[in-house]
């Protein structure tokens, strides 16, 4: 059970952590000043969430590790983040769509987690939910603005929606660890979130004039340490300093 | 990226606590009302600065033109009887 709690804390922490890095890459590259601030604000919120989850993971770990170790010193296969957040910032429409897919998911998941039988899970969820609600508002508004905007913005956001759809199946997979926790009432059944997720996503698509992608999604492996080809490059950059200077302190 | 595609300018007013007056905080660019209030939030209220906020399109604000300032404000200079400076303020009266 402790291992299962650890696995889920890592999954949540890593997802926020990897996404925060993608958002921080945008710092000073936003389409304009105000949006630059907005995206990096969301990134900072995710760093905060990652810190809480990874700190709790350390408490649950049998090894003597701290959150910095988990963030900076693990190998690629030991990360359990969802694959969606690894996708690069190809285009502002991809940044927003990636965020939107995850915000809807986080909104549903954190809402359920506030009822968790694990007090720490519930507390982290309670705190994060306020932030997530704002993230969702921000990304939903942009989906509509881009989808219902100019011909070019519509085309770009539709491309992003189609390309990133592929990675959304991964959000709802229930590996053994997660099944154990769901049985104990510690986390919701992730597969059950899918119908609500799709409903919320499609409501925004409709307002935005975006078409639902017509292909089946990939449902595999992030919980197992399977990642897209992008994560390795991200970790090279994120872990550069701890790898080069083993004794570096903040 | 050119600088003229950031949308119109909006003025931001923040209330620091319930009941307090809204004070001008600055301006943001945005394409619509939703975006204006979100940009204002992200630009000006990230460190607990506010409990409420207004945004208004800069072009909707009616302002005194600098060249009209004399006609608007100078006439009050020589009429000190317009100021309540001749009254004794009772003790205990605050915010006056």
Interface residues (C-beta under 8 A of the other chain):
Chain A: X31 X32 X33 X34 X35 X37 X38 X41 X137 X138 X141 X145
Chain B: X1 X6 X28 X29 X30 X31 X32 X34 X35 X38 X39 X42 X43 X46
